[in-house]
């Protein structure tokens, strides 16, 4: 059995990736990680969608309002 690694890589590049950042405990860096991911996508010019479900602090909308809808 032969595995086509280049074909698999090309296929994986076309697939979307979903990153979930969450947890119940506060103060562990969830918002920081979400902001770092958003900044990475912005700097790379990659399209992304982010949903901030933290109604009390809303860090993504506060820091990335230019990218929010």
N, C-alpha and C positions, 0 to 999 in steps of 0.2 A: 504494500500500500504506500503510495507516494502522496505527500502533503504539499499542496501549493501554497507556500508561505507568502509569496508576493501577492497572489490572488486574495488570500485571506486578509492580508494587510490592507489592500485596496478596498476590499469590502468593508472592513472595520472603519476605515476613514469616512465612508459614506454614511455610516450609522450615527444616529444621535446618541448622546450620552446624557444621563440625568444624574445630577449630584444632589443628594439630600443632606442638609446640615440641620441636625435637630437633637433634641434631648430634653429631659425634664429639669435637670439641675441648672441653675443660673450661675453666671460668672465663670464659665469654663472656656469661653472663646468662640461660641457659635456665631455670633454677629461678626466678629473679626474675621473668621474663616470665610463667611459668606461675602464680606466686603473684599477680601483678598481674591476670591474667585472672580467676582465681578470685575475688579480692576485688571486681572489677568486677561479676561476676555476682551475688555475694552482696549488694552494695550496691543493685543494680537489682532484686533479688528475683527474678531469673531462675533457673529450674532449670538445673543443669549437672551433668555427670559428668566427673571428672578421673581419670586413671590415671598414677601416678608409677612409672615403670619403673626409676628410679635406686635400686637395692637398697642402695647404700652410704651414701646421704645422706637420701633420702626426705623432702624439704622439705615437700611438700604435706600429708602425714599429720601431720608434726610441727606445722605452723602451723595447719592446718584440721582438727584431730581431731574437732571438733564436727560437721563436715559429712561425715565419712568413714563408710563402712560397712565 
